Amino acid sequence: MTIHEPVLLREVLLYLDPRPGQNFIDCTFGGGGHALALLAKVRPGGQVIGIDLDERAIENFGRKAPGLILVNDNYKNIRKIILDKKDELGRNDKISGVLLDLGLSSDQLGSGDRGFSFQAKEFLDLRFSKVSQPVSASDMLRTASEQELVDIFKNYGEERLARPIAKKIIAHRVVDNHAFDSSTLASLVADIYKKFYKRPSKKHPATKVFQALRIAVNDEYGNIRSGLSNSAELLSSGGRLAVISFHSGEDRIVKNFFRDQAKLGRLKIITKKPIAATEEESTKNSRSRSAKLRVAEKV
Ligand SMILES: C[S@@+](CC[C@H](N)C(=O)[O-])C[C@H]1O[C@@H](n2cnc3c(N)ncnc32)[C@H](O)[C@@H]1O
């Protein structure tokens, strides 16, 4: 199993400023890197609630730590989750900070059977949870209309070749009606790129299409919107909401949410500009290169 290296960890700790006795929620527990660092700072007395939609992330962690409460659920349900955990939190139920570290973890990318990696031949699943999400990316590609595919690739991937890629997928499924796997999709997209661009791009040409499908399959933008507004509701005043995003679509939602809440006088924006990884971190951990951290404080 790949070890997920938490991004912008020093900066998250600096802005959330966890202290002994405080409670924090890590909405995207993953491999637990951020959650455990927060936990070390809030002990004794404080607790960290770690949420992950992926049942495997919770199972893989596989240990108990004093003060760590793990929940397998969608962070959009954060208010209900906290209500359910009221007894475990006890009398000290104030929430001093919430963290969302969006996207997928290195464990998921390297899992070998979920389609997240387009370098390998894996069933094109792309779901964070098979239990709560019935439709895989392969199902989506086999049933969506050309226009639906174009909308997904454009809206969630800002893919300029959305139309020819959608046409290629539809043509492929007429001759081969098997489930899609990751390398087949990657090579269909690469064929289209070769037709339109003479020079190969630095990133794999299928990067945006995979991102778009993952967002659609998991309703990621819907989750982020609900997760942000529910998190802002349950924070104690003075508590902080920190969000790490990895591409412009995610960052735009966070930026607009903070701006709208600041106008209503509910949140104060702490990071006027998003915080990026230092050169040192970018060199060590390539995932951190596109990371942006925004922080706001409950008024
Ligand atoms: C970038 S990883 C988090 C890594 C983590 N911060 C660490 O240090 O290991 C994002 C995690 O969020 C989870 N996730 C994605 N959408 C979610 C949702 N709506 N609710 C809960 N967890 C979600 C994914 O399953 C993944 O494990």
The ligand as a MOL file (V3000), in Angstrom:
LIG
                    3D

  0  0  0     0  0            999 V3000
M  V30 BEGIN CTAB
M  V30 COUNTS 27 29 0 0 0
M  V30 BEGIN ATOM
M  V30 1 C -6.6570 13.7880 -0.4570 0
M  V30 2 S -7.3520 12.4710 0.4310 0 CHG=1
M  V30 3 C -7.1400 12.9620 2.1000 0
M  V30 4 C -5.7920 12.6420 2.6460 0
M  V30 5 C -5.6110 12.9240 4.1330 0
M  V30 6 N -5.7350 14.3320 4.4220 0
M  V30 7 C -4.2970 12.3870 4.6430 0
M  V30 8 O -3.4940 13.1570 5.2000 0
M  V30 9 O -4.0520 11.1820 4.5000 0 CHG=-1
M  V30 10 C -9.0720 12.7280 0.2320 0
M  V30 11 C -9.9550 11.6960 0.9260 0
M  V30 12 O -11.2800 12.2380 0.9370 0
M  V30 13 C -12.1870 11.1870 0.7940 0
M  V30 14 N -13.4560 11.7610 0.2990 0
M  V30 15 C -13.7410 12.2180 -0.9390 0
M  V30 16 N -14.9970 12.6960 -0.9810 0
M  V30 17 C -15.5090 12.5300 0.2720 0
M  V30 18 C -16.7790 12.8300 0.8540 0
M  V30 19 N -17.7450 13.4220 0.1520 0
M  V30 20 N -16.9540 12.5350 2.1660 0
M  V30 21 C -15.9580 11.9600 2.9110 0
M  V30 22 N -14.7480 11.6520 2.3910 0
M  V30 23 C -14.5250 11.9360 1.0960 0
M  V30 24 C -11.5130 10.2450 -0.1830 0
M  V30 25 O -12.0380 8.9470 -0.0510 0
M  V30 26 C -10.0400 10.3600 0.2490 0
M  V30 27 O -9.7070 9.3310 1.1500 0
M  V30 END ATOM
M  V30 BEGIN BOND
M  V30 1 1 1 2
M  V30 2 1 2 3
M  V30 3 1 2 10
M  V30 4 1 3 4
M  V30 5 1 4 5
M  V30 6 1 5 6
M  V30 7 1 5 7
M  V30 8 2 7 8
M  V30 9 1 7 9
M  V30 10 1 10 11
M  V30 11 1 11 12
M  V30 12 1 11 26
M  V30 13 1 12 13
M  V30 14 1 13 14
M  V30 15 1 13 24
M  V30 16 1 14 15
M  V30 17 1 14 23
M  V30 18 2 15 16
M  V30 19 1 16 17
M  V30 20 1 17 18
M  V30 21 2 17 23
M  V30 22 1 18 19
M  V30 23 2 18 20
M  V30 24 1 20 21
M  V30 25 2 21 22
M  V30 26 1 22 23
M  V30 27 1 24 25
M  V30 28 1 24 26
M  V30 29 1 26 27
M  V30 END BOND
M  V30 END CTAB
M  END
